[in-house]
Structures are given as C-alpha cells and as structure tokens.
C-alpha cells in the first residue's frame, strides 16, 4: 500500500507489537536509549522521549522553576480535588490486561477512598 509505518515505544523494554512493527517501520521513535528494538534496513531510530499532554509539561516546567509548586497546584491543574487522595494506575504493554481487570474489579472500593487516574 506504500503507507510508511512509524512506531513509538514508550517503555524501557519493547512490547511484542512494537518489536514486530519495528521490522517494517520507516521510523522507530523511543522514549529510552536502549529498548532492544531491532529496526529494519533503511529505518531511522531516534530517541524522542515520552510525549506528554501540555498541562503536564507546564506542571513539570513550573516545578523546575520553583520547587514550591505544591501538590494542590498540580492537582487543580489536572482537574482533580487537591483535598482527596489521588491514585494513579498505569500498566505496561505486557501487563496492561491484568492491571485493567484488577482496577475494574476494585473500582468501587478505590473510588470510596480516592480519585483514580487510570492510564491505559
């Protein structure tokens, strides 16, 4: 079809889909230097870091400029209640299914005690 493939690996260790896709990709972008990806001939491999939404980047920049930026400021900037506990759940490409199932099963109990940010 002639459509170039671009792969972005955000984990330190590449998942199965990206290991396979990297073989045919025109460009392989990574968050880390050594992910173990083997790229095909003629492909470009470049470390680009982990793309973050602008609100998170602004918080990081503010924190770097002034370490007094508080948890309250960060929670409010992300639309969270700074007076409640915050639980952030992430799953990697290899363990995401089991993490998602566990969070789904525990959702009611988790939400009784905290705000949950579940990144899938």
C-alpha positions as CSV (number, residue, x, y, z in Angstrom):
1,X,0.0,0.0,0.0
2,X,3.0,2.3,0.3
3,X,2.0,3.8,3.6
4,X,5.0,4.4,5.9
5,X,4.9,2.8,9.4
6,X,6.0,4.8,12.4
7,X,6.5,3.1,15.7
8,X,6.8,4.8,19.1
9,X,8.0,2.7,22.0
10,X,7.3,4.4,25.3
11,X,8.5,1.6,27.6
12,X,12.1,0.8,28.6
13,X,11.6,-2.7,27.2
14,X,9.7,-3.0,23.9
15,X,6.4,-4.9,23.7
16,X,5.6,-7.6,21.2
17,X,3.6,-5.4,18.8
18,X,6.4,-2.8,18.5
19,X,9.1,-5.4,18.2
20,X,7.2,-6.8,15.2
21,X,6.2,-3.4,13.7
22,X,9.8,-2.1,14.0
23,X,10.9,-4.6,11.4
24,X,8.9,-2.8,8.7
25,X,8.8,0.8,10.1
26,X,10.3,3.7,8.3
27,X,10.8,5.4,11.6
28,X,11.1,4.0,15.1
29,X,10.9,6.6,17.9
30,X,11.7,5.6,21.5
31,X,11.4,7.1,25.0
32,X,14.7,5.5,26.1
33,X,18.1,4.9,24.5
34,X,18.1,1.1,24.6
35,X,14.7,-0.6,24.2
36,X,16.1,-3.6,22.4
37,X,14.2,-2.9,19.2
38,X,15.8,-4.2,16.1
39,X,14.9,-1.9,13.2
40,X,14.7,-2.9,9.5
41,X,17.3,-1.8,7.0
42,X,16.8,1.8,6.0
43,X,14.8,2.7,9.1
44,X,15.6,5.6,11.2
45,X,15.8,5.1,15.0
46,X,15.5,8.2,17.1
47,X,15.0,8.8,20.9
48,X,12.3,11.4,21.2
49,X,11.3,10.9,24.9
50,X,7.8,10.4,26.1
51,X,5.2,12.8,24.7
52,X,3.1,14.4,27.4
53,X,0.0,16.5,27.2
54,X,0.6,20.2,27.6
55,X,-0.9,20.5,31.1
56,X,1.6,18.0,32.5
57,X,4.5,19.7,30.7
58,X,3.5,23.0,32.2
59,X,3.5,21.5,35.7
60,X,6.9,20.0,35.2
61,X,8.3,23.3,33.9
62,X,6.7,25.2,36.8
63,X,8.1,22.7,39.3
64,X,11.6,23.0,37.8
65,X,11.5,26.8,38.1
66,X,10.0,26.9,41.6
67,X,10.2,23.9,43.8
68,X,7.5,25.4,46.0
69,X,4.8,24.5,43.4
70,X,2.5,22.4,45.5
71,X,0.6,19.2,45.2
72,X,-2.5,21.4,45.4
73,X,-1.4,23.4,42.4
74,X,-0.7,20.2,40.4
75,X,-4.0,18.5,41.3
76,X,-6.0,21.6,40.4
77,X,-4.2,22.0,37.1
78,X,-5.2,18.4,36.2
79,X,-8.8,18.9,37.3
80,X,-8.5,16.9,40.5
81,X,-9.7,17.7,44.0
82,X,-6.5,18.5,45.9
83,X,-8.1,17.6,49.2
84,X,-8.7,14.0,48.3
85,X,-6.2,11.2,47.9
86,X,-5.1,10.6,44.3
87,X,-4.2,7.1,43.0
88,X,-2.5,6.9,39.6
89,X,-2.7,3.4,37.9
90,X,-0.6,2.6,34.8
91,X,0.1,-0.6,33.1
92,X,2.8,-1.5,30.7
93,X,2.2,-3.2,27.3
94,X,2.9,-6.6,28.8
95,X,0.8,-6.3,31.9
96,X,-2.0,-4.0,31.0
97,X,-4.8,-6.6,30.8
98,X,-4.3,-7.9,34.3
99,X,-3.9,-4.4,35.7
100,X,-7.0,-3.2,33.9
101,X,-9.0,-6.2,35.2
102,X,-7.8,-5.6,38.8
103,X,-8.6,-1.9,38.7
104,X,-12.0,-2.7,37.2
105,X,-12.8,-5.2,40.0
106,X,-11.7,-2.8,42.7
107,X,-13.1,0.4,41.2
108,X,-16.0,1.0,43.7
109,X,-13.8,0.5,46.7
110,X,-11.0,2.6,45.3
111,X,-13.4,5.5,44.4
112,X,-14.7,5.5,48.0
113,X,-11.3,6.4,49.3
114,X,-9.5,8.3,46.4
115,X,-9.7,9.8,43.0
116,X,-8.4,7.3,40.4
117,X,-6.5,8.3,37.3
118,X,-6.3,5.1,35.3
119,X,-4.0,5.3,32.3
120,X,-4.4,2.5,29.8
